[in-house]
Amino acid sequence: MYFRIDDEVEVIAGAGKPSRGKILKIDRKNNKVVVEGVAKVWKHVRRSQKNPQGGRLEKEMPINASNVMLVDPTTGKPTKVGVRFLEDGSKERYAKSSGASLGRIAPARQRHASN
């Protein structure tokens, strides 16, 4: 899963299907992401010292990472994400549809540098 926090994604399956939003939280162990404005639920909160008002809070719930696709920054459409090595040996994410870079994910290593 090559997602990062603040990546813009589009929901491609499930109840929030045609919506877009930024990733707020990633749970790599359970393969889930929390997307801004998607899968909202009401949480009922009892009155307490911490929350004297009580009432209902609206919050986003995690959805499966397979139900979202990263949005290509150049075309604005959903795309698959690939990984490639650069000449200096560092690793970067890229959009498979356009080939645009999505940022580095690993520092340069001598063994992956092209000679």
LUMDREN-846413 format. One line per field, with one value per atom (N, C-alpha, C): residue number from 0; z, y, x. Coordinates in Angstrom, 2 decimals. Each point is the difference from the previous one (the first is absolute). Layout:
seq <- NUM, ...
c3 <- Z, ...
c2 <- Y, ...
c1 <- X, ...
END
This chain:
seq <- 0, 0, 0, 1, 1, 1, 2, 2, 2, 3, 3, 3, 4, 4, 4, 5, 5, 5, 6, 6, 6, 7, 7, 7, 8, 8, 8, 9, 9, 9, 10, 10, 10, 11, 11, 11, 12, 12, 12, 13, 13, 13, 14, 14, 14, 15, 15, 15, 16, 16, 16, 17, 17, 17, 18, 18, 18, 19, 19, 19, 20, 20, 20, 21, 21, 21, 22, 22, 22, 23, 23, 23, 24, 24, 24, 25, 25, 25, 26, 26, 26, 27, 27, 27, 28, 28, 28, 29, 29, 29, 30, 30, 30, 31, 31, 31, 32, 32, 32, 33, 33, 33, 34, 34, 34, 35, 35, 35, 36, 36, 36, 37, 37, 37, 38, 38, 38, 39, 39, 39, 40, 40, 40, 41, 41, 41, 42, 42, 42, 43, 43, 43, 44, 44, 44, 45, 45, 45, 46, 46, 46, 47, 47, 47, 48, 48, 48, 49, 49, 49, 50, 50, 50, 51, 51, 51, 52, 52, 52, 53, 53, 53, 54, 54, 54, 55, 55, 55, 56, 56, 56, 57, 57, 57, 58, 58, 58, 59, 59, 59, 60, 60, 60, 61, 61, 61, 62, 62, 62, 63, 63, 63, 64, 64, 64, 65, 65, 65, 66, 66, 66, 67, 67, 67, 68, 68, 68, 69, 69, 69, 70, 70, 70, 71, 71, 71, 72, 72, 72, 73, 73, 73, 74, 74, 74, 75, 75, 75, 76, 76, 76, 77, 77, 77, 78, 78, 78, 79, 79, 79, 80, 80, 80, 81, 81, 81, 82, 82, 82, 83, 83, 83, 84, 84, 84, 85, 85, 85, 86, 86, 86, 87, 87, 87, 88, 88, 88, 89, 89, 89, 90, 90, 90, 91, 91, 91, 92, 92, 92, 93, 93, 93, 94, 94, 94, 95, 95, 95, 96, 96, 96, 97, 97, 97, 98, 98, 98, 99, 99, 99, 100, 100, 100, 101, 101, 101, 102, 102, 102, 103, 103, 103, 104, 104, 104, 105, 105, 105, 106, 106, 106, 107, 107, 107, 108, 108, 108, 109, 109, 109, 110, 110, 110, 111, 111, 111, 112, 112, 112, 113, 113, 113, 114, 114, 114
c3 <- 0.00, 0.00, 0.00, -1.07, -0.15, 0.23, 1.05, 0.35, 1.08, 0.03, 1.05, 0.51, 1.21, 0.55, -0.85, -0.25, -0.82, -1.50, -0.42, -1.41, -0.33, -1.21, -0.44, -0.67, 0.45, -0.54, -0.41, -0.85, -0.42, 0.42, 0.56, 0.42, -1.24, -0.27, -1.21, 0.29, 1.28, 0.36, 1.37, 0.24, 1.29, -0.01, 1.19, 0.12, -0.40, 0.22, -0.33, -1.37, -0.96, -1.26, -0.79, -0.34, -0.93, 0.69, 1.23, 0.74, 0.05, 0.22, 0.14, 1.34, 0.47, 1.25, 0.30, 1.07, 0.41, 1.03, 0.01, 0.99, 1.32, 1.06, 1.33, 0.85, -0.19, 0.84, -0.79, 0.24, -0.68, 1.04, -0.14, 0.84, -0.90, -0.09, -0.92, 0.44, 1.29, 0.50, -0.46, 0.03, -0.37, -1.42, -0.73, -1.38, -0.12, 0.89, 0.02, -0.08, -0.54, -0.04, 0.45, 0.58, 0.36, -0.96, -0.77, -1.01, 0.48, -0.20, 0.44, -0.70, 0.79, -0.54, -0.52, 0.19, -0.51, 1.18, -0.08, 1.02, 1.35, 0.01, 1.25, 0.79, 1.32, 0.90, 1.17, 0.70, 1.20, 1.21, 0.87, 1.26, 1.11, 0.79, 1.09, 1.25, 0.58, 1.12, 1.23, 1.09, 1.26, 0.63, 0.76, 0.70, 1.04, 0.08, 0.97, 0.31, 0.84, 0.30, -1.26, -0.80, -1.22, -1.06, -0.08, -0.99, 0.70, 0.58, 0.79, -0.83, -1.29, -0.85, -0.34, -0.29, -0.45, -1.43, -0.45, -1.32, -1.01, -1.29, -1.08, -0.69, -0.25, -0.75, -1.32, -1.08, -1.30, -0.24, -0.38, -0.23, -1.19, -0.60, -1.13, 0.51, -0.68, 0.34, -1.05, 0.36, -0.98, -1.08, -1.22, -1.09, -0.54, -0.72, -0.51, -1.05, 0.02, -0.92, -1.44, -0.23, -1.37, -0.62, 0.79, -0.51, -0.39, 0.08, -0.40, -1.00, -0.87, -0.94, 0.11, -0.15, 0.06, -1.22, 0.17, -1.11, -0.61, -1.33, -0.73, 0.05, 0.43, 0.11, -1.34, -1.09, -1.30, -0.72, 0.05, -0.73, 0.88, 1.30, 0.90, 0.00, -0.56, -0.04, 0.90, 0.45, 0.82, -0.78, 0.67, -0.66, 0.95, -0.58, 0.80, 0.35, 1.05, 0.46, -0.18, -0.54, -0.16, 0.74, 0.08, 0.67, -0.96, -0.05, -0.86, 0.70, -0.46, 0.51, -0.92, 0.60, -0.77, -0.23, -0.76, -0.33, 1.22, 1.01, 1.20, 0.97, -0.31, 0.86, 0.96, -0.03, 0.88, -0.65, 0.83, -0.46, 0.03, -1.04, -0.04, -0.45, 0.43, -0.49, -1.28, -0.92, -1.22, -0.43, -0.73, -0.54, -1.26, -0.06, -1.14, -1.27, 0.11, -1.20, -0.71, 0.76, -0.63, 0.21, 0.95, 0.30, 0.89, 0.53, 0.85, 1.36, 0.54, 1.29, 1.12, 1.02, 1.17, 1.26, -0.15, 1.14, 0.32, 0.66, 0.38, 1.24, 0.08, 1.16, 0.67, -0.61, 0.62, -0.41, 0.88, -0.33, -1.02, -0.50, -1.02, 0.60, -0.79, 0.38, -1.16, 0.33, -1.02, -0.89, 0.58, -0.78, -1.05, 0.15, -0.97, -0.98, 0.19, -0.90, -1.33, -1.07, -1.32, -0.23, -0.49, -0.18, -1.40
c2 <- -1.17, 1.17, 1.23, 0.75, 1.16, 1.30, 0.06, 1.23, 0.73, 1.30, 0.83, 0.94, 0.49, 0.96, 1.26, 0.58, 1.20, -0.29, -1.27, -0.33, 0.19, 0.49, 0.11, -1.30, -0.60, -1.27, 0.11, -0.93, -0.10, -1.37, -0.02, -1.26, -0.66, -1.25, -0.70, -1.12, -0.30, -1.06, 0.31, -0.48, 0.18, 1.12, 0.36, 0.97, 1.41, 0.37, 1.35, 0.09, -0.79, -0.23, 1.23, 0.95, 1.04, 1.15, -0.18, 1.14, -0.03, 1.19, 0.17, 0.64, -0.22, 0.62, -0.32, 0.62, -0.23, -1.11, -0.73, -1.05, 0.65, -0.33, 0.55, -0.95, -1.30, -1.00, -1.29, -0.74, -1.25, -1.08, -1.14, -1.16, -1.10, -0.10, -0.94, -1.45, -0.24, -1.36, -0.60, 0.79, -0.47, 0.42, 0.66, 0.41, 0.94, 1.00, 0.95, 1.43, 0.89, 1.42, 0.79, 1.17, 0.91, 1.17, 0.21, 1.04, 1.12, 1.22, 1.18, 0.07, 0.03, 0.15, -1.27, -1.16, -1.27, -0.92, -0.80, -0.98, 0.67, 1.06, 0.70, -0.71, -0.02, -0.58, 0.96, -0.20, 0.78, -0.81, 0.64, -0.64, 0.73, -0.74, 0.59, 0.07, 1.21, 0.23, 0.40, -0.72, 0.31, 1.24, 0.75, 1.16, -0.43, 0.72, -0.34, 1.26, -0.14, 1.13, 0.46, -0.95, 0.33, 0.61, -0.49, 0.48, 0.38, 1.21, 0.37, 0.15, 0.27, 0.17, -1.33, -1.02, -1.28, 0.13, -0.95, 0.10, -0.94, 0.43, -0.85, 0.65, -0.80, 0.45, -0.75, 0.71, -0.64, -0.29, -1.24, -0.36, -0.94, -0.03, -0.90, -1.35, -1.05, -1.36, -0.51, -0.96, -0.53, -0.83, 0.06, -0.84, -0.78, -1.07, -0.84, 0.76, -0.18, 0.71, -0.41, -1.19, -0.44, 0.75, 0.73, 0.74, 1.43, 0.39, 1.35, -0.07, 1.01, 0.13, 1.41, 0.11, 1.28, 0.83, 1.31, 0.89, 0.52, -0.14, 0.46, 1.53, 0.61, 1.47, 0.70, -0.65, 0.67, -0.09, -1.16, -0.17, 0.17, -0.20, 0.11, -1.23, -1.11, -1.23, -1.05, -1.00, -1.06, -0.80, -0.41, -0.73, -1.02, -1.01, -0.94, 0.64, -0.52, 0.57, -1.05, 0.44, -0.87, 0.55, -0.82, 0.41, -0.23, 0.96, -0.14, 0.59, -0.45, 0.53, 1.10, 1.06, 1.10, -0.27, 0.87, -0.18, 0.01, 0.79, 0.07, -1.15, -0.89, -1.14, 0.20, 1.15, 0.21, -0.55, -0.30, -0.59, 1.05, 0.03, 0.95, -0.67, 0.60, -0.42, 0.76, -0.64, 0.71, -0.47, 0.87, -0.33, -0.82, -1.18, -0.89, 0.55, 0.77, 0.49, 1.08, 0.91, 1.11, -0.05, -0.77, -0.06, 1.13, 0.81, 1.13, -0.49, 0.68, -0.36, 0.41, -0.86, 0.28, 0.18, 0.09, 0.24, -1.19, 0.28, -1.06, -0.70, -1.31, -0.78, -0.68, 0.06, -0.61, 0.79, 0.11, 0.75, -0.74, 0.69, -0.57, -1.13, -1.07, -1.13, -0.30, -0.28, -0.21, -1.21, -1.06, -1.23, 0.16, 0.98, 0.21, 1.13, 0.66, 1.10, -0.57, 0.71, -0.44, 0.48, -0.86, 0.33, 0.49
c1 <- 0.86, -0.86, 0.91, -0.04, 0.89, -0.75, -0.83, -0.69, 0.77, -0.17, 0.56, -1.08, 0.17, -0.95, 0.05, -1.15, -0.23, 0.00, 0.06, -0.21, -1.47, -0.28, -1.39, -0.39, -1.12, -0.45, -1.46, -0.41, -1.40, -0.51, -1.21, -0.61, -0.59, 0.42, -0.44, -0.99, -0.25, -0.96, -0.58, -1.21, -0.64, -1.02, -0.47, -1.08, 0.42, 1.25, 0.46, 0.63, -0.49, 0.70, 0.44, -0.84, 0.51, 0.73, 0.47, 0.55, 1.53, 0.57, 1.45, 0.29, 1.22, 0.41, 1.45, 0.51, 1.38, 0.04, 1.10, 0.19, 0.40, -0.75, 0.27, 0.83, -0.21, 0.66, 0.15, 1.09, 0.26, 0.28, -0.68, 0.24, 0.55, 1.32, 0.64, -0.20, -0.12, -0.17, -1.33, -1.06, -1.34, -0.40, 0.91, -0.23, -1.20, -0.06, -1.12, 0.52, -0.83, 0.30, -1.23, 0.24, -1.08, 0.09, -1.08, -0.04, -0.92, 0.43, -0.75, -1.35, -1.09, -1.34, -0.64, 0.62, -0.53, -0.27, -1.06, -0.39, -0.22, -0.81, -0.29, -1.08, 0.18, -0.98, -0.21, -1.11, -0.27, 0.45, 0.77, 0.39, -0.73, -0.77, -0.77, 0.88, 0.09, 0.91, -0.81, 0.25, -0.67, 0.64, -0.77, 0.55, 1.01, 1.11, 1.04, 0.80, 1.02, 0.88, 0.72, 0.43, 0.73, -0.91, -1.23, -0.94, -1.31, -0.08, -1.18, -1.27, 0.12, -1.16, -0.66, 0.82, -0.55, -0.49, -0.79, -0.61, 0.63, -0.07, 0.48, 1.20, 1.02, 1.17, 0.04, 0.35, 0.13, 1.47, 0.33, 1.39, 0.10, 1.21, 0.24, 0.46, -0.44, 0.41, 0.97, 0.86, 0.94, -0.69, 0.54, -0.48, 1.19, -0.27, 1.06, 0.81, 1.31, 0.88, -0.22, -0.56, -0.26, -1.16, -0.78, -1.14, 0.34, 1.26, 0.40, 1.15, 0.07, 1.11, 0.55, 1.30, 0.67, -0.38, -0.15, -0.33, 1.29, 0.12, 1.18, 0.05, 1.11, 0.06, -0.04, 0.40, 0.02, -1.34, -0.66, -1.25, -1.23, 0.13, -1.13, -0.89, 0.47, -0.77, 0.66, -0.78, 0.59, 1.04, 1.06, 1.07, 0.60, 0.64, 0.77, 1.34, 0.63, 1.26, 1.10, 1.13, 1.15, 1.19, 1.05, 1.23, 1.15, 0.91, 1.17, 1.21, 1.18, 1.26, 0.49, 0.52, 0.59, 1.47, 0.65, 1.41, 0.90, -0.35, 0.85, -0.26, -0.95, -0.27, -1.15, -0.66, -1.14, -1.26, -0.98, -1.24, -1.10, -0.85, -1.10, -1.29, -1.12, -1.31, -0.30, -0.74, -0.40, -1.38, -0.70, -1.32, 0.19, -0.60, 0.20, -0.64, -1.08, -0.68, 0.80, 0.62, 0.71, 1.51, 0.46, 1.43, 0.48, -0.91, 0.36, 0.49, 0.99, 0.56, -0.95, -0.10, -0.83, 0.82, 1.33, 0.87, 0.86, 1.12, 0.93, -0.47, 0.33, -0.41, 1.17, 1.19, 1.18, 1.24, 0.98, 1.21, 0.86, 1.00, 0.88, 0.85, 0.16, 0.85, 0.93, 1.22, 1.03, -0.31, -0.54, -0.21, -1.09, -0.93, -1.04, 0.32, 1.10, 0.38, 0.46, -0.38, 0.47, 1.41, 0.86, 1.42, 0.28
END
